[in-house]
Amino acid sequence: MPSRHTNTAAMIECALCVALSYVMTKINLFTMPQGGSVDFELVPLILFTYRRGWKWGLAAGTLAGVMRILLGGYFLTPVQVILDYPLAYSFVGLTDLHPFWLGLIAAWVGMTASSVVSGAIFFAQYAPEGQNPWVYSFFYNAPVLGVKYIVSGIAAFILWKILERDLSV
């Protein structure tokens, strides 16, 4: 059983990574017209998850989603908010799966599924006339989240190797 000191340290790291995740949203590579962007917000969450495990990663992702709501998220309905923020971001906890690339794929699939459901149900009006909203939502969300996970995964991997070498993480 982890000591109280260890849990306190993990909670502090979690809070710092969630805050840093929000700051990293400001380093934006590009933004989609109806929302969504490719940025580095997942990097601190991936590193934290890889360091502390999937349970802590799930908590950090969920908290990061809540922070996104509180600091400027788009609120349409309670279900949409849950799908787009806490649930979607909680899948970052899956990045702890080994090998590393498998965890990234699992997290991407989870976040994409949550975003596709939200998009198809709550944002169907943005689909071109005659197009299935589920198909449109998938082709809107999957590529942007895929690029986000690839960019964040590469950055997290490089940072992890540097930390591992220099700090014996």
N, C-alpha and C positions, 0 to 999 in steps of 0.2 A: 504494500500500500504506500503510495507516495506521501512523503512528509508534507506538513503544512507549509514549510519553507519552499519546497519544490512547487507546490500549487500556487503559492503567492508569486513566485518568479514567473511561472507560466502565464498567470493572469496579467501580470505587468507586460510581458512580452506580447501577449494577445492584444492588449489595449494599444500598445505602441504600433504593432503591425496593422491593426485596423485603422488607426489614425494615419499612418504612413500610406496605407492603401488609398485613402481619400485624397491625400496630397498628390499621389501619383496619377490621379485622374486628370490632373492639370497638365500632365505631359501627354498631350493628345496627338496621335499620329494622323487620325482622320475621324470625322463624325458622319454618321448616316443621317439622311434627311428626316426620317421619322423617329429618330432616337437610336441609341447604341453608338459605341465608338471603339476604336482600337487605341488603347493606352497601356500604361504599365501598372494599373491598379492591382492586378493579380500577383505581381512579383512578391511583395512582402507576405501575402497570404500563402502563396506556394512555399516560400522558404520557411515560414512558421509551421505550416502543416508538415513539411518534410522533417523539421527538427523535433516537433512535439507529438506528431501522430494524428490520425484521422479524427479522433474525437475532439481534440483541441482545434483542428482545422475546420471541422464542421461548425464549432462555436464561433471561431473567428470569421468565417464566411458569413454566417447568419448575422453576426453583429455588423459586419461591413455592409451587408444589405440594408440593415436597419439604419445605419449611418447615411447611406445613399438616400433613403426616404426622407430622413430628417433634414438633410442638407441639400434638398433640391430635387428629389425624385418626383416622378409624374404619378399623381394619385387620381385614379378613375373610380375604382371600386376596391373594397377590402381584399377580395379574392385576387384581383389583378395585381395589387401591391404585393401580396404574399408571393405570387408566382414570379413576378419580375425582380423582386429584391431579396428577402430573406431566404426563400426556398432556392432560387437560382444560385445565389452566392454560397449557400451551404454546400453545394456540390464541390467546392474547392477542397473540402476535406478528403475527397477521393484521390487527390494528387499524391497521397501517401502510399498508394498502391505501387508495388514494385514489379517490373522495372519502371523507371521514372516516366517513360513515354506512355506506358499503359495507364498510369494514374492521370496523366494529362488528357488522354483520350476519354477516359471514364468521366472525368470532371466536365470536359467539353460536351459530351453526350448529355449528361444530366442538366447542365445549364441551358443547353440548346433545347432540350425537351421542354423544360419549364417555360422558356421564352416563346417557343413555338405555340404551346397551348395558350399562353396569354395573348399572343399576337393573333391567333386564329379566332379566339373568342371575343376579345375586347377591341381589336384594331382591324377587324375584317374590312371596314370601309376603305382602307388604304389599298386593298388589293385591286388590281385593274379589273374593269368590268368583264364578267364572264370567267374570271380565274378563281379557282378554288382557294379560299382564304387559308386553308391548311398548307397547301403547296406554296402559296405566296409567303406565308409566315416562315416556312422552313427555308426557302431560298433567300429570304431577307436576313434571318437570324444566323443560320448555320455558317455562312462564309465569314461574316464579321466576327463572330465568336471564335471561329476556327483560327483566323489570323490573330486575334487577341491572345488565344492560348498558345499559339506557336511563338509569337513574339515574347510573351511573358515566360513561357517555358524555357526558351533559349536564354533569356536574361537571367532567370532564376538559376538555371544550371550553371552558367558561367559564374555568377556570384557565389553559389554554393561551393564550387571548386576552389575559388579564391579564398573563401572563408575557411574551408576545410584545410587548405594548405597553410594559410597564414595564422589562423587562430585555433586550429585543432578542434573544430566544432564537433 
